[in-house]
Amino acid sequence: MHRLYEQQFLDWISPIEPAFFEGKLVLDAGCGIGRHAFFAARYGAKDVVAMDLSAAVETAFRNIGRLPNAHVIQADILAPPFARAAGKGAFDFIYSIGVLHHLPDPEAGFRSLVRCLRPGGTFFGWVYGYENNALVHRVIDPVRRRVTSRLPPPLRRRYWRLGAARGWEQIWLLRRSELERLFGPARPERFGPLTKSWVCVHPPPGAAASPSRSAG
């Protein structure tokens, strides 16, 4: 796996460090080609489950399927196929990087994943923020709603393929207040003059979390 991918992963999950993965049962929610799960497994996780709804799981399996502590499944974040004993999840750590804002209901996706955490487990999310994301909510989203969504089906399918490749097909920009209501404190990160993302950890690393909060 390319070294640049590791640096990106560490940048995205900051303040979480590689040592945090040691011995944990980890879920990568929206794993794509498995590049983040690869490093989670290498950092000493007991097991990493890499989950994605798309056909990217085929590539993910080729990338990480031979690792003894990595497992790839095709499943929906809104209906994860994990048993919950006594209403409690099993994962010590769940992360979702650049995925929740593409769901039709990001809050439902978040709550679905948090239910898979064990009491006291940690959830990490990286999403696009509404604030300072003018390119998306002033240009891309209006074009999607007013133009491309009304195209004839053959042309619309071509747009969807382009949009899916570039992450434009559906983006819900979440305001800081919305994120803090779900995650707790949200930390902003800027990537150029037109974009801002929000990084959230629920609960913060090192904080004591009550079972009721972790269970969502």
PyRosetta script that sets phi, psi and omega in degrees:
from pyrosetta import init, pose_from_sequence

init()
pose = pose_from_sequence("MHRLYEQQFLDWISPIEPAFFEGKLVLDAGCGIGRHAFFAARYGAKDVVAMDLSAAVETAFRNIGRLPNAHVIQADILAPPFARAAGKGAFDFIYSIGVLHHLPDPEAGFRSLVRCLRPGGTFFGWVYGYENNALVHRVIDPVRRRVTSRLPPPLRRRYWRLGAARGWEQIWLLRRSELERLFGPARPERFGPLTKSWVCVHPPPGAAASPSRSAG")
pose.set_psi(1, 137.8)
pose.set_omega(1, -174.2)
pose.set_phi(2, -62.5)
pose.set_psi(2, 140.1)
pose.set_omega(2, -178.7)
pose.set_phi(3, -62.6)
pose.set_psi(3, -30.6)
pose.set_omega(3, 178.4)
pose.set_phi(4, -60.5)
pose.set_psi(4, -36.1)
pose.set_omega(4, 178.9)
pose.set_phi(5, -61.7)
pose.set_psi(5, -38.3)
pose.set_omega(5, 179.9)
pose.set_phi(6, -65.9)
pose.set_psi(6, -43.7)
pose.set_omega(6, 179.7)
pose.set_phi(7, -63.6)
pose.set_psi(7, -40.0)
pose.set_omega(7, 176.8)
pose.set_phi(8, -61.7)
pose.set_psi(8, -44.0)
pose.set_omega(8, -179.6)
pose.set_phi(9, -60.3)
pose.set_psi(9, -47.3)
pose.set_omega(9, -179.7)
pose.set_phi(10, -65.4)
pose.set_psi(10, -36.1)
pose.set_omega(10, 176.7)
pose.set_phi(11, -64.2)
pose.set_psi(11, -44.1)
pose.set_omega(11, -177.0)
pose.set_phi(12, -67.4)
pose.set_psi(12, -40.3)
pose.set_omega(12, -174.3)
pose.set_phi(13, -89.6)
pose.set_psi(13, -1.2)
pose.set_omega(13, 176.2)
pose.set_phi(14, -52.9)
pose.set_psi(14, 133.2)
pose.set_omega(14, 19.6)
pose.set_phi(15, -92.4)
pose.set_psi(15, 9.0)
pose.set_omega(15, 178.7)
pose.set_phi(16, -72.1)
pose.set_psi(16, 135.7)
pose.set_omega(16, -177.9)
pose.set_phi(17, -108.4)
pose.set_psi(17, 161.0)
pose.set_omega(17, 179.6)
pose.set_phi(18, -52.6)
pose.set_psi(18, -37.3)
pose.set_omega(18, -178.3)
pose.set_phi(19, -61.9)
pose.set_psi(19, -22.5)
pose.set_omega(19, -179.1)
pose.set_phi(20, -62.2)
pose.set_psi(20, -26.8)
pose.set_omega(20, -176.2)
pose.set_phi(21, -77.5)
pose.set_psi(21, -19.0)
pose.set_omega(21, -171.2)
pose.set_phi(22, -53.6)
pose.set_psi(22, 120.8)
pose.set_omega(22, 174.2)
pose.set_phi(23, 74.7)
pose.set_psi(23, 5.4)
pose.set_omega(23, -175.3)
pose.set_phi(24, -94.5)
pose.set_psi(24, 152.3)
pose.set_omega(24, 169.1)
pose.set_phi(25, -89.3)
pose.set_psi(25, 118.2)
pose.set_omega(25, -167.5)
pose.set_phi(26, -121.3)
pose.set_psi(26, 140.5)
pose.set_omega(26, 173.6)
pose.set_phi(27, -117.5)
pose.set_psi(27, 124.8)
pose.set_omega(27, 171.6)
pose.set_phi(28, -97.4)
pose.set_psi(28, 104.3)
pose.set_omega(28, -174.0)
pose.set_phi(29, -93.2)
pose.set_psi(29, 103.5)
pose.set_omega(29, -173.8)
pose.set_phi(30, 93.5)
pose.set_psi(30, 58.7)
pose.set_omega(30, -167.5)
pose.set_phi(31, -77.1)
pose.set_psi(31, -16.3)
pose.set_omega(31, -176.3)
pose.set_phi(32, 58.6)
pose.set_psi(32, -127.7)
pose.set_omega(32, -176.8)
pose.set_phi(33, -85.6)
pose.set_psi(33, 3.7)
pose.set_omega(33, 174.2)
pose.set_phi(34, 89.1)
pose.set_psi(34, 12.4)
pose.set_omega(34, -174.5)
pose.set_phi(35, -69.4)
pose.set_psi(35, -34.3)
pose.set_omega(35, 177.5)
pose.set_phi(36, -74.7)
pose.set_psi(36, -40.5)
pose.set_omega(36, 178.6)
pose.set_phi(37, -61.0)
pose.set_psi(37, -33.0)
pose.set_omega(37, 178.1)
pose.set_phi(38, -57.0)
pose.set_psi(38, -47.3)
pose.set_omega(38, -177.8)
pose.set_phi(39, -74.7)
pose.set_psi(39, -35.9)
pose.set_omega(39, 175.7)
pose.set_phi(40, -57.7)
pose.set_psi(40, -41.9)
pose.set_omega(40, 178.0)
pose.set_phi(41, -67.0)
pose.set_psi(41, -41.1)
pose.set_omega(41, -178.4)
pose.set_phi(42, -67.9)
pose.set_psi(42, -26.5)
pose.set_omega(42, 180.0)
pose.set_phi(43, -78.6)
pose.set_psi(43, 4.1)
pose.set_omega(43, 172.7)
pose.set_phi(44, 101.3)
pose.set_psi(44, 14.4)
pose.set_omega(44, 175.4)
pose.set_phi(45, -58.9)
pose.set_psi(45, 143.9)
pose.set_omega(45, 176.5)
pose.set_phi(46, -60.0)
pose.set_psi(46, -49.9)
pose.set_omega(46, 173.8)
pose.set_phi(47, -150.1)
pose.set_psi(47, 144.8)
pose.set_omega(47, 174.8)
pose.set_phi(48, -121.8)
pose.set_psi(48, 124.2)
pose.set_omega(48, 174.5)
pose.set_phi(49, -101.8)
pose.set_psi(49, 117.3)
pose.set_omega(49, 179.6)
pose.set_phi(50, -99.8)
pose.set_psi(50, 116.2)
pose.set_omega(50, -173.0)
pose.set_phi(51, -120.4)
pose.set_psi(51, 134.7)
pose.set_omega(51, 175.5)
pose.set_phi(52, -153.1)
pose.set_psi(52, 148.6)
pose.set_omega(52, 179.8)
pose.set_phi(53, -85.3)
pose.set_psi(53, -21.4)
pose.set_omega(53, -172.5)
pose.set_phi(54, -87.9)
pose.set_psi(54, 174.8)
pose.set_omega(54, 177.3)
pose.set_phi(55, -70.1)
pose.set_psi(55, -3.3)
pose.set_omega(55, 176.6)
pose.set_phi(56, -60.3)
pose.set_psi(56, -18.1)
pose.set_omega(56, 179.3)
pose.set_phi(57, -61.6)
pose.set_psi(57, -26.6)
pose.set_omega(57, 177.7)
pose.set_phi(58, -63.3)
pose.set_psi(58, -45.7)
pose.set_omega(58, 177.5)
pose.set_phi(59, -68.3)
pose.set_psi(59, -39.6)
pose.set_omega(59, 178.1)
pose.set_phi(60, -58.6)
pose.set_psi(60, -41.4)
pose.set_omega(60, -179.9)
pose.set_phi(61, -64.8)
pose.set_psi(61, -39.2)
pose.set_omega(61, 177.6)
pose.set_phi(62, -64.8)
pose.set_psi(62, -33.0)
pose.set_omega(62, -177.5)
pose.set_phi(63, -79.0)
pose.set_psi(63, -37.6)
pose.set_omega(63, -172.1)
pose.set_phi(64, -129.5)
pose.set_psi(64, -2.7)
pose.set_omega(64, -173.7)
pose.set_phi(65, -61.4)
pose.set_psi(65, -21.3)
pose.set_omega(65, -179.3)
pose.set_phi(66, -91.8)
pose.set_psi(66, -5.6)
pose.set_omega(66, 176.5)
pose.set_phi(67, -71.2)
pose.set_psi(67, 135.0)
pose.set_omega(67, -175.1)
pose.set_phi(68, -65.6)
pose.set_psi(68, -23.4)
pose.set_omega(68, -177.0)
pose.set_phi(69, -113.3)
pose.set_psi(69, 21.1)
pose.set_omega(69, 178.8)
pose.set_phi(70, -124.3)
pose.set_psi(70, 138.9)
pose.set_omega(70, -176.4)
pose.set_phi(71, -138.3)
pose.set_psi(71, 137.6)
pose.set_omega(71, -176.2)
pose.set_phi(72, -116.0)
pose.set_psi(72, 130.7)
pose.set_omega(72, 176.3)
pose.set_phi(73, -133.6)
pose.set_psi(73, 151.6)
pose.set_omega(73, 174.8)
pose.set_phi(74, -102.8)
pose.set_psi(74, 114.0)
pose.set_omega(74, -175.7)
pose.set_phi(75, -160.6)
pose.set_psi(75, 166.0)
pose.set_omega(75, -175.5)
pose.set_phi(76, -97.3)
pose.set_psi(76, 130.5)
pose.set_omega(76, 176.3)
pose.set_phi(77, -56.5)
pose.set_psi(77, -34.4)
pose.set_omega(77, -178.1)
pose.set_phi(78, -76.7)
pose.set_psi(78, -11.1)
pose.set_omega(78, 177.9)
pose.set_phi(79, -146.1)
pose.set_psi(79, 63.1)
pose.set_omega(79, -176.8)
pose.set_phi(80, -65.9)
pose.set_psi(80, 140.7)
pose.set_omega(80, -171.6)
pose.set_phi(81, -89.6)
pose.set_psi(81, 45.4)
pose.set_omega(81, -175.2)
pose.set_phi(82, -111.5)
pose.set_psi(82, 134.2)
pose.set_omega(82, 177.7)
pose.set_phi(83, -68.8)
pose.set_psi(83, 146.3)
pose.set_omega(83, 178.9)
pose.set_phi(84, -126.8)
pose.set_psi(84, 105.9)
pose.set_omega(84, -179.3)
pose.set_phi(85, -74.4)
pose.set_psi(85, 126.9)
pose.set_omega(85, 179.4)
pose.set_phi(86, 53.1)
pose.set_psi(86, 36.5)
pose.set_omega(86, 177.0)
pose.set_phi(87, 74.0)
pose.set_psi(87, 12.5)
pose.set_omega(87, -177.6)
pose.set_phi(88, -117.2)
pose.set_psi(88, 145.3)
pose.set_omega(88, 177.8)
pose.set_phi(89, -82.1)
pose.set_psi(89, -178.9)
pose.set_omega(89, -175.8)
pose.set_phi(90, -118.4)
pose.set_psi(90, -16.4)
pose.set_omega(90, -172.4)
pose.set_phi(91, -78.7)
pose.set_psi(91, 138.0)
pose.set_omega(91, 175.4)
pose.set_phi(92, -79.5)
pose.set_psi(92, -32.8)
pose.set_omega(92, -174.9)
pose.set_phi(93, -147.8)
pose.set_psi(93, 128.7)
pose.set_omega(93, 175.2)
pose.set_phi(94, -124.7)
pose.set_psi(94, 130.9)
pose.set_omega(94, 174.2)
pose.set_phi(95, -128.1)
pose.set_psi(95, 149.3)
pose.set_omega(95, 178.8)
pose.set_phi(96, -141.5)
pose.set_psi(96, 112.8)
pose.set_omega(96, -173.3)
pose.set_phi(97, -112.1)
pose.set_psi(97, 113.0)
pose.set_omega(97, 175.4)
pose.set_phi(98, 69.2)
pose.set_psi(98, 31.0)
pose.set_omega(98, -174.4)
pose.set_phi(99, -122.0)
pose.set_psi(99, -46.3)
pose.set_omega(99, -171.1)
pose.set_phi(100, -58.3)
pose.set_psi(100, -33.2)
pose.set_omega(100, -178.3)
pose.set_phi(101, -72.3)
pose.set_psi(101, -8.1)
pose.set_omega(101, 175.9)
pose.set_phi(102, -93.5)
pose.set_psi(102, -7.9)
pose.set_omega(102, -179.6)
pose.set_phi(103, -77.4)
pose.set_psi(103, 152.8)
pose.set_omega(103, 176.4)
pose.set_phi(104, -63.0)
pose.set_psi(104, -26.0)
pose.set_omega(104, 177.9)
pose.set_phi(105, -139.7)
pose.set_psi(105, 89.3)
pose.set_omega(105, -177.0)
pose.set_phi(106, -57.3)
pose.set_psi(106, -37.5)
pose.set_omega(106, -179.3)
pose.set_phi(107, -65.0)
pose.set_psi(107, -40.6)
pose.set_omega(107, 178.0)
pose.set_phi(108, -62.8)
pose.set_psi(108, -38.5)
pose.set_omega(108, 176.9)
pose.set_phi(109, -63.3)
pose.set_psi(109, -43.6)
pose.set_omega(109, 178.1)
pose.set_phi(110, -60.8)
pose.set_psi(110, -48.2)
pose.set_omega(110, -177.1)
pose.set_phi(111, -66.5)
pose.set_psi(111, -34.7)
pose.set_omega(111, 177.0)
pose.set_phi(112, -61.7)
pose.set_psi(112, -42.0)
pose.set_omega(112, -179.0)
pose.set_phi(113, -73.1)
pose.set_psi(113, -40.1)
pose.set_omega(113, -179.1)
pose.set_phi(114, -61.8)
pose.set_psi(114, -31.2)
pose.set_omega(114, 176.9)
pose.set_phi(115, -65.5)
pose.set_psi(115, -16.9)
pose.set_omega(115, 178.4)
pose.set_phi(116, -87.4)
pose.set_psi(116, -4.5)
pose.set_omega(116, 178.6)
pose.set_phi(117, -80.3)
pose.set_psi(117, 146.6)
pose.set_omega(117, 168.7)
pose.set_phi(118, -73.4)
pose.set_psi(118, 159.4)
pose.set_omega(118, 174.6)
pose.set_phi(119, -56.0)
pose.set_psi(119, 128.6)
pose.set_omega(119, -177.8)
pose.set_phi(120, 86.3)
pose.set_psi(120, 1.6)
pose.set_omega(120, 178.4)
pose.set_phi(121, -73.4)
pose.set_psi(121, 173.3)
pose.set_omega(121, -174.3)
pose.set_phi(122, -122.4)
pose.set_psi(122, 136.8)
pose.set_omega(122, 174.4)
pose.set_phi(123, -116.9)
pose.set_psi(123, 135.9)
pose.set_omega(123, 176.1)
pose.set_phi(124, -122.3)
pose.set_psi(124, 133.5)
pose.set_omega(124, 178.5)
pose.set_phi(125, -133.1)
pose.set_psi(125, 140.1)
pose.set_omega(125, 175.1)
pose.set_phi(126, -125.2)
pose.set_psi(126, 118.7)
pose.set_omega(126, -176.2)
pose.set_phi(127, -137.3)
pose.set_psi(127, 163.8)
pose.set_omega(127, 173.0)
pose.set_phi(128, -74.4)
pose.set_psi(128, 137.8)
pose.set_omega(128, 176.2)
pose.set_phi(129, -96.4)
pose.set_psi(129, 154.1)
pose.set_omega(129, 177.5)
pose.set_phi(130, -69.2)
pose.set_psi(130, -44.8)
pose.set_omega(130, -175.2)
pose.set_phi(131, -62.6)
pose.set_psi(131, 131.6)
pose.set_omega(131, 175.7)
pose.set_phi(132, 65.1)
pose.set_psi(132, 20.4)
pose.set_omega(132, 177.5)
pose.set_phi(133, -110.5)
pose.set_psi(133, 51.6)
pose.set_omega(133, -173.3)
pose.set_phi(134, -61.6)
pose.set_psi(134, -34.1)
pose.set_omega(134, -178.1)
pose.set_phi(135, -58.0)
pose.set_psi(135, -39.2)
pose.set_omega(135, -178.5)
pose.set_phi(136, -77.8)
pose.set_psi(136, -54.6)
pose.set_omega(136, -171.3)
pose.set_phi(137, -82.0)
pose.set_psi(137, -11.1)
pose.set_omega(137, 176.5)
pose.set_phi(138, -104.7)
pose.set_psi(138, -19.3)
pose.set_omega(138, -176.4)
pose.set_phi(139, -123.1)
pose.set_psi(139, -64.0)
pose.set_omega(139, -171.6)
pose.set_phi(140, -64.8)
pose.set_psi(140, -50.0)
pose.set_omega(140, -176.2)
pose.set_phi(141, -66.6)
pose.set_psi(141, -43.9)
pose.set_omega(141, 175.9)
pose.set_phi(142, -59.2)
pose.set_psi(142, -39.0)
pose.set_omega(142, 177.5)
pose.set_phi(143, -63.3)
pose.set_psi(143, -42.3)
pose.set_omega(143, 179.0)
pose.set_phi(144, -61.3)
pose.set_psi(144, -46.1)
pose.set_omega(144, -174.7)
pose.set_phi(145, -73.6)
pose.set_psi(145, -38.9)
pose.set_omega(145, -171.4)
pose.set_phi(146, -95.6)
pose.set_psi(146, -20.8)
pose.set_omega(146, -174.5)
pose.set_phi(147, -119.4)
pose.set_psi(147, -68.0)
pose.set_omega(147, -170.1)
pose.set_phi(148, -67.3)
pose.set_psi(148, -30.0)
pose.set_omega(148, 178.6)
pose.set_phi(149, -68.7)
pose.set_psi(149, -14.7)
pose.set_omega(149, -179.3)
pose.set_phi(150, -104.1)
pose.set_psi(150, 4.2)
pose.set_omega(150, 178.9)
pose.set_phi(151, -68.7)
pose.set_psi(151, 154.5)
pose.set_omega(151, 172.2)
pose.set_phi(152, -58.6)
pose.set_psi(152, 147.8)
pose.set_omega(152, -175.3)
pose.set_phi(153, -48.2)
pose.set_psi(153, -44.7)
pose.set_omega(153, -179.3)
pose.set_phi(154, -60.4)
pose.set_psi(154, -41.9)
pose.set_omega(154, 178.6)
pose.set_phi(155, -71.6)
pose.set_psi(155, -35.5)
pose.set_omega(155, -179.1)
pose.set_phi(156, -64.3)
pose.set_psi(156, -38.1)
pose.set_omega(156, 179.1)
pose.set_phi(157, -62.9)
pose.set_psi(157, -37.7)
pose.set_omega(157, 177.5)
pose.set_phi(158, -64.7)
pose.set_psi(158, -40.9)
pose.set_omega(158, 177.9)
pose.set_phi(159, -64.2)
pose.set_psi(159, -42.8)
pose.set_omega(159, -179.9)
pose.set_phi(160, -58.7)
pose.set_psi(160, -40.2)
pose.set_omega(160, 179.6)
pose.set_phi(161, -63.9)
pose.set_psi(161, -42.4)
pose.set_omega(161, 176.6)
pose.set_phi(162, -64.5)
pose.set_psi(162, -46.3)
pose.set_omega(162, -178.6)
pose.set_phi(163, -62.1)
pose.set_psi(163, -42.7)
pose.set_omega(163, 180.0)
pose.set_phi(164, -63.6)
pose.set_psi(164, -38.7)
pose.set_omega(164, -179.8)
pose.set_phi(165, -65.4)
pose.set_psi(165, -31.2)
pose.set_omega(165, -175.8)
pose.set_phi(166, -108.2)
pose.set_psi(166, 5.3)
pose.set_omega(166, 177.4)
pose.set_phi(167, 75.1)
pose.set_psi(167, 23.7)
pose.set_omega(167, -176.3)
pose.set_phi(168, -101.5)
pose.set_psi(168, -8.0)
pose.set_omega(168, -167.2)
pose.set_phi(169, -64.6)
pose.set_psi(169, -30.3)
pose.set_omega(169, 177.9)
pose.set_phi(170, -163.0)
pose.set_psi(170, 115.3)
pose.set_omega(170, -179.2)
pose.set_phi(171, -132.5)
pose.set_psi(171, 122.1)
pose.set_omega(171, 173.2)
pose.set_phi(172, -104.9)
pose.set_psi(172, 115.7)
pose.set_omega(172, -179.1)
pose.set_phi(173, -86.9)
pose.set_psi(173, 122.4)
pose.set_omega(173, -174.7)
pose.set_phi(174, -99.6)
pose.set_psi(174, 131.2)
pose.set_omega(174, 178.3)
pose.set_phi(175, -75.1)
pose.set_psi(175, 156.8)
pose.set_omega(175, -179.1)
pose.set_phi(176, -57.6)
pose.set_psi(176, -40.2)
pose.set_omega(176, -179.3)
pose.set_phi(177, -63.0)
pose.set_psi(177, -37.2)
pose.set_omega(177, 178.0)
pose.set_phi(178, -66.0)
pose.set_psi(178, -42.6)
pose.set_omega(178, -179.0)
pose.set_phi(179, -67.1)
pose.set_psi(179, -40.8)
pose.set_omega(179, -179.1)
pose.set_phi(180, -68.2)
pose.set_psi(180, -29.7)
pose.set_omega(180, 175.1)
pose.set_phi(181, -64.0)
pose.set_psi(181, -35.7)
pose.set_omega(181, -179.8)
pose.set_phi(182, -85.3)
pose.set_psi(182, -52.2)
pose.set_omega(182, -169.5)
pose.set_phi(183, -93.5)
pose.set_psi(183, -23.8)
pose.set_omega(183, -162.9)
pose.set_phi(184, 97.6)
pose.set_psi(184, -158.7)
pose.set_omega(184, -175.9)
pose.set_phi(185, -54.9)
pose.set_psi(185, 134.4)
pose.set_omega(185, -179.9)
pose.set_phi(186, -110.2)
pose.set_psi(186, 134.8)
pose.set_omega(186, -178.5)
pose.set_phi(187, -105.6)
pose.set_psi(187, 122.1)
pose.set_omega(187, -178.0)
pose.set_phi(188, -81.4)
pose.set_psi(188, 148.3)
pose.set_omega(188, 172.3)
pose.set_phi(189, -136.1)
pose.set_psi(189, 134.8)
pose.set_omega(189, -179.8)
pose.set_phi(190, -102.9)
pose.set_psi(190, 139.8)
pose.set_omega(190, 174.2)
pose.set_phi(191, -130.5)
pose.set_psi(191, 78.0)
pose.set_omega(191, -178.2)
pose.set_phi(192, 89.9)
pose.set_psi(192, 175.3)
pose.set_omega(192, -171.9)
pose.set_phi(193, -73.4)
pose.set_psi(193, -19.8)
pose.set_omega(193, -173.7)
pose.set_phi(194, -109.1)
pose.set_psi(194, -3.2)
pose.set_omega(194, -175.3)
pose.set_phi(195, -128.4)
pose.set_psi(195, 149.3)
pose.set_omega(195, 173.1)
pose.set_phi(196, -145.9)
pose.set_psi(196, 136.3)
pose.set_omega(196, 175.4)
pose.set_phi(197, -114.9)
pose.set_psi(197, 162.6)
pose.set_omega(197, 176.6)
pose.set_phi(198, -120.0)
pose.set_psi(198, 131.6)
pose.set_omega(198, 177.8)
pose.set_phi(199, -110.8)
pose.set_psi(199, 126.6)
pose.set_omega(199, -174.8)
pose.set_phi(200, -133.7)
pose.set_psi(200, 140.9)
pose.set_omega(200, 176.1)
pose.set_phi(201, -125.2)
pose.set_psi(201, 131.9)
pose.set_omega(201, -174.9)
pose.set_phi(202, -131.8)
pose.set_psi(202, 107.4)
pose.set_omega(202, -9.6)
pose.set_phi(203, -80.1)
pose.set_psi(203, 170.0)
pose.set_omega(203, 178.5)
pose.set_phi(204, -59.2)
pose.set_psi(204, 146.0)
pose.set_omega(204, 178.5)
pose.set_phi(205, -54.5)
pose.set_psi(205, 133.2)
pose.set_omega(205, 178.7)
pose.set_phi(206, 87.7)
pose.set_psi(206, -10.4)
pose.set_omega(206, -179.7)
pose.set_phi(207, -84.6)
pose.set_psi(207, 143.7)
pose.set_omega(207, 175.5)
pose.set_phi(208, -78.8)
pose.set_psi(208, 127.1)
pose.set_omega(208, -178.7)
pose.set_phi(209, -114.9)
pose.set_psi(209, 136.5)
pose.set_omega(209, 177.5)
pose.set_phi(210, -75.7)
pose.set_psi(210, 151.0)
pose.set_omega(210, 178.4)
pose.set_phi(211, -57.2)
pose.set_psi(211, -35.8)
pose.set_omega(211, -177.7)
pose.set_phi(212, -65.2)
pose.set_psi(212, -39.4)
pose.set_omega(212, 179.8)
pose.set_phi(213, -69.7)
pose.set_psi(213, -44.0)
pose.set_omega(213, -177.3)
pose.set_phi(214, -67.4)
pose.set_psi(214, -27.9)
pose.set_omega(214, -179.6)
pose.set_phi(215, -80.4)
pose.set_psi(215, -5.6)
pose.set_omega(215, 177.0)
pose.set_phi(216, 76.2)
pose.dump_pdb("model.pdb")
